[in-house]
Structures are given as structure tokens and as C-alpha cells.
Amino acid sequence: MAKPFKIPQSVLVVIYTPSWNVLLMERFDAPGFWQSVTGSKDTAQEAFVDAAAREVMEETGIDVHADGHTLCDWALENVYEIYPQWRHRYEPGVTLNTEHVFGLCVPEQTFVTLSPREHTAYCWLPWREAADRCFSSSNAEAITHIPAFADQMK
């Protein structure tokens, strides 16, 4: 049975600690490509916040609803061209994706369980270093928003 096409609407969830260390993961299908949690909506009707919670759980084992965890809709969207090597996952002719950005503040020392089919390694880095390591410019830019959004949450 063929896999259904991905929906060109996705979430980006920047996971960080109160000291602004950021969780990055190395992609299984693209060694050397480090990123935050990302993923497409399962259905067109799925709310972005629900997709964010699901993707965080699937990729990291972190429950966004756990005590001490704060998921925040940063009300930012990026529209970008889908990399050619991943376009086959979408309906023919789809070249653009809309990505909705969230931040998830978690306690220091939060335990991570990677999905082995998606990621091979993870690290916690200071926010500036994390932004520099990301292969995706929209992911790097989102990380640079941590100081502004963290201050709003105080």
C-alpha cells in the first residue's frame, strides 16, 4: 500500500530550557543535518498545536503537557520551497510548504528518547550555537527568537 502524500503544512517546534539551551537532532535520512522538531500535519483538519504536541512526542518522547513544560504558539509562519530531494513525499506539483512555529520550554535535564527512524543523535546547545548548527535557515531564525519569547513568558 502506497504511503499517502504529505500535507504541505507543518510545524517547527524549538525545544529549549530556561537557560536557553536548545535541543537539536541529527536527521536519520540526512547525516550532518541538525534540526529542531518538525513535521507535517496528519490531516488538513489537524490543528497546528495538536500537530506540534504529536510531533514532539513522536520525535523526542517529551510530553508537552507534562509539569514544567510550556508550549507556546509563536504566531510565526514560514513559507519555503521544499528541498528537491523530499518533494516526492508530496502530491505532484507541490513545491511550497507553510511551517507554523512553536516554542517549548522544558526543565533543565529533560530526558529525550529519539525516534530511531527519524534521528540518529541529539545534543543540547546554547541558543546561538544551535542556530549556527541548523541546516534550515527558517529553523536557525526561529531559534534566534528565544530571547524575545522567553522574556514574554516571564
C-alpha positions in Angstrom: 0.0 0.0 0.0 1.4 3.4 -1.0 2.0 6.0 1.7 -0.3 9.0 1.5 1.2 12.2 0.3 2.4 14.6 3.0 0.4 17.8 3.6 2.4 20.9 2.8 1.5 22.4 6.2 3.9 21.7 9.0 5.2 22.6 12.4 8.6 23.6 13.7 9.0 23.3 17.5 12.0 24.8 19.1 12.6 23.0 22.4 14.7 24.9 24.9 15.5 25.2 28.6 15.2 28.2 30.9 18.9 28.8 30.4 18.2 28.9 26.6 19.9 25.6 25.7 18.3 24.2 22.6 17.6 20.6 21.6 18.9 19.7 18.2 18.6 16.3 16.5 20.5 14.9 13.5 18.3 13.5 10.8 18.4 9.8 10.0 18.0 10.3 6.3 20.5 13.2 6.1 23.6 12.8 8.2 25.0 16.1 9.3 21.6 17.9 9.0 20.7 19.1 12.5 17.3 20.5 13.3 14.5 21.1 15.9 11.3 19.0 15.9 9.5 19.3 12.5 6.6 17.5 10.9 3.6 17.8 8.7 0.0 17.8 9.8 -1.5 14.3 9.6 -4.8 15.8 8.1 -5.8 19.2 6.8 -8.1 19.5 9.8 -5.5 18.8 12.4 -4.8 21.9 14.5 -1.2 23.1 14.4 -0.9 22.9 18.2 -2.0 19.3 18.1 0.5 18.5 15.3 3.2 20.2 17.4 2.3 18.1 20.5 2.2 14.9 18.4 5.5 15.6 16.6 7.3 16.4 19.9 6.1 13.1 21.4 7.0 11.1 18.3 10.4 12.5 17.8 11.6 13.1 21.4 9.3 11.3 23.8 8.6 14.6 25.5 5.1 15.2 26.6 4.3 18.9 26.0 1.6 18.7 28.7 3.9 17.5 31.5 4.5 19.6 34.6 7.1 22.3 34.0 6.7 22.2 30.2 5.3 25.3 28.4 4.3 25.1 24.7 3.8 28.5 23.2 2.5 29.4 19.7 4.9 32.0 18.5 2.4 33.1 15.8 5.2 32.9 13.2 4.9 31.2 9.8 7.5 30.5 7.2 6.7 29.6 3.6 9.6 27.9 1.9 10.5 25.8 -1.1 10.5 22.1 -0.3 14.0 20.7 -0.9 14.0 18.7 -4.2 15.2 15.5 -2.6 12.0 15.5 -0.4 9.4 16.6 -3.0 8.4 13.0 -3.9 6.7 12.9 -0.5 4.1 15.5 -1.6 1.5 15.5 -4.4 3.0 16.2 -7.8 3.5 19.9 -8.4 3.7 20.8 -4.7 6.8 22.8 -4.2 6.0 25.1 -1.2 5.4 24.3 2.5 3.9 26.5 5.2 5.6 26.0 8.5 4.0 27.2 11.8 6.5 27.9 14.6 6.2 27.0 18.3 8.5 27.1 21.3 8.6 24.5 24.0 10.3 25.5 27.3 11.3 22.4 29.3 13.1 21.9 32.5 16.9 21.5 32.5 18.0 17.9 32.2 14.8 16.9 30.3 15.1 13.3 29.2 15.0 12.7 25.4 14.1 9.4 23.6 14.7 9.8 19.9 12.7 8.1 17.3 15.3 5.9 15.6 13.6 6.0 12.2 13.9 9.9 12.2 17.0 10.8 14.1 20.4 9.3 15.0 21.7 11.7 17.6 20.8 14.7 19.7 22.5 17.5 21.6 21.7 20.5 23.8 23.5 23.6 22.7 23.4 27.3 23.8 20.9 29.0 21.5 23.4 30.9 19.3 25.4 27.7 18.7 22.2 25.8 18.0 21.2 28.4 15.4 24.6 28.2 13.7 24.4 24.3 13.5 20.9 24.1 11.9 20.9 23.3 8.2 17.5 25.1 7.8 17.6 28.8 7.7 14.0 29.0 9.0 14.9 26.8 11.9 18.0 28.9 12.7 15.9 32.1 12.5 13.3 30.6 14.8 15.9 29.8 17.4 17.1 33.4 17.4 13.6 34.4 18.7 14.0 32.6 22.0 15.2 35.7 24.0 12.1 37.7 22.9 9.6 34.9 23.6 11.2 33.8 26.8 11.0 37.3 28.1 7.3 37.5 27.2 6.6 34.4 29.3 8.0 35.9 32.5 
